């Protein structure tokens, strides 16, 4: 498995978590 592939997954996971947090804050407020 190429390192670049793993790096892309890590970046996507971080971006998804950040988006999910923003979405949750949108519903809460």
PDB file with one MODEL, atoms N, CA, C and O in Angstrom:
MODEL        1
ATOM      1  N   UNK A   1       0.853  -1.197   0.000  1.00  0.00           N
ATOM      2  CA  UNK A   1       0.000   0.000   0.000  1.00  0.00           C
ATOM      3  C   UNK A   1       0.889   1.248   0.000  1.00  0.00           C
ATOM      4  O   UNK A   1       1.686   1.434   0.919  1.00  0.00           O
ATOM      5  N   UNK A   2       0.766   2.074  -0.984  1.00  0.00           N
ATOM      6  CA  UNK A   2       1.622   3.273  -1.065  1.00  0.00           C
ATOM      7  C   UNK A   2       1.388   4.212   0.105  1.00  0.00           C
ATOM      8  O   UNK A   2       0.275   4.314   0.622  1.00  0.00           O
ATOM      9  N   UNK A   3       2.425   4.884   0.509  1.00  0.00           N
ATOM     10  CA  UNK A   3       2.317   5.830   1.618  1.00  0.00           C
ATOM     11  C   UNK A   3       1.374   6.978   1.249  1.00  0.00           C
ATOM     12  O   UNK A   3       0.614   7.464   2.086  1.00  0.00           O
ATOM     13  N   UNK A   4       1.435   7.402  -0.011  1.00  0.00           N
ATOM     14  CA  UNK A   4       0.594   8.511  -0.467  1.00  0.00           C
ATOM     15  C   UNK A   4      -0.887   8.173  -0.284  1.00  0.00           C
ATOM     16  O   UNK A   4      -1.692   9.035   0.069  1.00  0.00           O
ATOM     17  N   UNK A   5      -1.232   6.910  -0.529  1.00  0.00           N
ATOM     18  CA  UNK A   5      -2.622   6.469  -0.369  1.00  0.00           C
ATOM     19  C   UNK A   5      -3.042   6.589   1.095  1.00  0.00           C
ATOM     20  O   UNK A   5      -4.137   7.067   1.392  1.00  0.00           O
ATOM     21  N   UNK A   6      -2.180   6.158   2.001  1.00  0.00           N
ATOM     22  CA  UNK A   6      -2.489   6.242   3.427  1.00  0.00           C
ATOM     23  C   UNK A   6      -2.604   7.701   3.859  1.00  0.00           C
ATOM     24  O   UNK A   6      -3.464   8.059   4.663  1.00  0.00           O
ATOM     25  N   UNK A   7      -1.725   8.533   3.313  1.00  0.00           N
ATOM     26  CA  UNK A   7      -1.745   9.953   3.670  1.00  0.00           C
ATOM     27  C   UNK A   7      -3.065  10.591   3.229  1.00  0.00           C
ATOM     28  O   UNK A   7      -3.646  11.388   3.965  1.00  0.00           O
ATOM     29  N   UNK A   8      -3.531  10.242   2.040  1.00  0.00           N
ATOM     30  CA  UNK A   8      -4.802  10.781   1.545  1.00  0.00           C
ATOM     31  C   UNK A   8      -5.957  10.368   2.450  1.00  0.00           C
ATOM     32  O   UNK A   8      -6.856  11.168   2.712  1.00  0.00           O
ATOM     33  N   UNK A   9      -5.941   9.139   2.926  1.00  0.00           N
ATOM     34  CA  UNK A   9      -7.005   8.678   3.824  1.00  0.00           C
ATOM     35  C   UNK A   9      -6.960   9.458   5.132  1.00  0.00           C
ATOM     36  O   UNK A   9      -8.003   9.839   5.664  1.00  0.00           O
ATOM     37  N   UNK A  10      -5.762   9.696   5.652  1.00  0.00           N
ATOM     38  CA  UNK A  10      -5.614  10.435   6.905  1.00  0.00           C
ATOM     39  C   UNK A  10      -6.152  11.853   6.743  1.00  0.00           C
ATOM     40  O   UNK A  10      -6.863  12.354   7.614  1.00  0.00           O
ATOM     41  N   UNK A  11      -5.819  12.492   5.639  1.00  0.00           N
ATOM     42  CA  UNK A  11      -6.288  13.860   5.385  1.00  0.00           C
ATOM     43  C   UNK A  11      -7.809  13.883   5.241  1.00  0.00           C
ATOM     44  O   UNK A  11      -8.472  14.770   5.778  1.00  0.00           O
ATOM     45  N   UNK A  12      -8.355  12.918   4.524  1.00  0.00           N
ATOM     46  CA  UNK A  12      -9.801  12.850   4.332  1.00  0.00           C
ATOM     47  C   UNK A  12     -10.503  12.607   5.664  1.00  0.00           C
ATOM     48  O   UNK A  12     -11.566  13.173   5.919  1.00  0.00           O
ATOM     49  N   UNK A  13      -9.910  11.764   6.517  1.00  0.00           N
ATOM     50  CA  UNK A  13     -10.506  11.461   7.815  1.00  0.00           C
ATOM     51  C   UNK A  13     -10.524  12.710   8.688  1.00  0.00           C
ATOM     52  O   UNK A  13     -11.516  12.988   9.360  1.00  0.00           O
ATOM     53  N   UNK A  14      -9.424  13.461   8.676  1.00  0.00           N
ATOM     54  CA  UNK A  14      -9.355  14.695   9.470  1.00  0.00           C
ATOM     55  C   UNK A  14     -10.364  15.711   8.934  1.00  0.00           C
ATOM     56  O   UNK A  14     -11.059  16.365   9.712  1.00  0.00           O
ATOM     57  N   UNK A  15     -10.447  15.844   7.619  1.00  0.00           N
ATOM     58  CA  UNK A  15     -11.379  16.791   7.014  1.00  0.00           C
ATOM     59  C   UNK A  15     -12.818  16.401   7.333  1.00  0.00           C
ATOM     60  O   UNK A  15     -13.649  17.264   7.615  1.00  0.00           O
ATOM     61  N   UNK A  16     -13.117  15.093   7.288  1.00  0.00           N
ATOM     62  CA  UNK A  16     -14.471  14.622   7.584  1.00  0.00           C
ATOM     63  C   UNK A  16     -14.823  14.898   9.038  1.00  0.00           C
ATOM     64  O   UNK A  16     -15.944  15.313   9.332  1.00  0.00           O
ATOM     65  N   UNK A  17     -13.878  14.673   9.954  1.00  0.00           N
ATOM     66  CA  UNK A  17     -14.146  14.929  11.374  1.00  0.00           C
ATOM     67  C   UNK A  17     -14.379  16.412  11.613  1.00  0.00           C
ATOM     68  O   UNK A  17     -15.260  16.780  12.390  1.00  0.00           O
ATOM     69  N   UNK A  18     -13.608  17.267  10.961  1.00  0.00           N
ATOM     70  CA  UNK A  18     -13.764  18.708  11.129  1.00  0.00           C
ATOM     71  C   UNK A  18     -15.121  19.142  10.578  1.00  0.00           C
ATOM     72  O   UNK A  18     -15.803  19.967  11.185  1.00  0.00           O
ATOM     73  N   UNK A  19     -15.517  18.584   9.420  1.00  0.00           N
ATOM     74  CA  UNK A  19     -16.803  18.915   8.820  1.00  0.00           C
ATOM     75  C   UNK A  19     -17.937  18.437   9.709  1.00  0.00           C
ATOM     76  O   UNK A  19     -18.938  19.134   9.880  1.00  0.00           O
ATOM     77  N   UNK A  20     -17.782  17.260  10.269  1.00  0.00           N
ATOM     78  CA  UNK A  20     -18.804  16.715  11.153  1.00  0.00           C
ATOM     79  C   UNK A  20     -18.973  17.583  12.386  1.00  0.00           C
ATOM     80  O   UNK A  20     -20.094  17.779  12.853  1.00  0.00           O
ATOM     81  N   UNK A  21     -17.884  18.101  12.916  1.00  0.00           N
ATOM     82  CA  UNK A  21     -17.953  18.965  14.089  1.00  0.00           C
ATOM     83  C   UNK A  21     -18.684  20.264  13.735  1.00  0.00           C
ATOM     84  O   UNK A  21     -19.520  20.741  14.502  1.00  0.00           O
ATOM     85  N   UNK A  22     -18.364  20.828  12.570  1.00  0.00           N
ATOM     86  CA  UNK A  22     -19.030  22.053  12.139  1.00  0.00           C
ATOM     87  C   UNK A  22     -20.521  21.810  11.942  1.00  0.00           C
ATOM     88  O   UNK A  22     -21.347  22.652  12.296  1.00  0.00           O
ATOM     89  N   UNK A  23     -20.859  20.658  11.377  1.00  0.00           N
ATOM     90  CA  UNK A  23     -22.259  20.317  11.129  1.00  0.00           C
ATOM     91  C   UNK A  23     -23.002  20.179  12.451  1.00  0.00           C
ATOM     92  O   UNK A  23     -24.136  20.639  12.580  1.00  0.00           O
ATOM     93  N   UNK A  24     -22.368  19.551  13.430  1.00  0.00           N
ATOM     94  CA  UNK A  24     -22.988  19.378  14.738  1.00  0.00           C
ATOM     95  C   UNK A  24     -23.226  20.741  15.389  1.00  0.00           C
ATOM     96  O   UNK A  24     -24.281  20.972  15.979  1.00  0.00           O
ATOM     97  N   UNK A  25     -22.253  21.637  15.284  1.00  0.00           N
ATOM     98  CA  UNK A  25     -22.402  22.969  15.868  1.00  0.00           C
ATOM     99  C   UNK A  25     -23.520  23.739  15.169  1.00  0.00           C
ATOM    100  O   UNK A  25     -24.214  24.540  15.793  1.00  0.00           O
ATOM    101  N   UNK A  26     -23.688  23.492  13.881  1.00  0.00           N
ATOM    102  CA  UNK A  26     -24.755  24.160  13.138  1.00  0.00           C
ATOM    103  C   UNK A  26     -26.121  23.725  13.660  1.00  0.00           C
ATOM    104  O   UNK A  26     -27.022  24.549  13.814  1.00  0.00           O
ATOM    105  N   UNK A  27     -26.270  22.431  13.931  1.00  0.00           N
ATOM    106  CA  UNK A  27     -27.544  21.932  14.453  1.00  0.00           C
ATOM    107  C   UNK A  27     -27.781  22.403  15.883  1.00  0.00           C
ATOM    108  O   UNK A  27     -28.917  22.699  16.255  1.00  0.00           O
ATOM    109  N   UNK A  28     -26.728  22.476  16.685  1.00  0.00           N
ATOM    110  CA  UNK A  28     -26.861  22.851  18.098  1.00  0.00           C
ATOM    111  C   UNK A  28     -27.257  24.316  18.224  1.00  0.00           C
ATOM    112  O   UNK A  28     -28.100  24.663  19.051  1.00  0.00           O
ATOM    113  N   UNK A  29     -26.651  25.183  17.404  1.00  0.00           N
ATOM    114  CA  UNK A  29     -26.908  26.619  17.553  1.00  0.00           C
ATOM    115  C   UNK A  29     -28.182  27.056  16.835  1.00  0.00           C
ATOM    116  O   UNK A  29     -28.534  28.235  16.867  1.00  0.00           O
TER     117      UNK A  29
ENDMDL
END
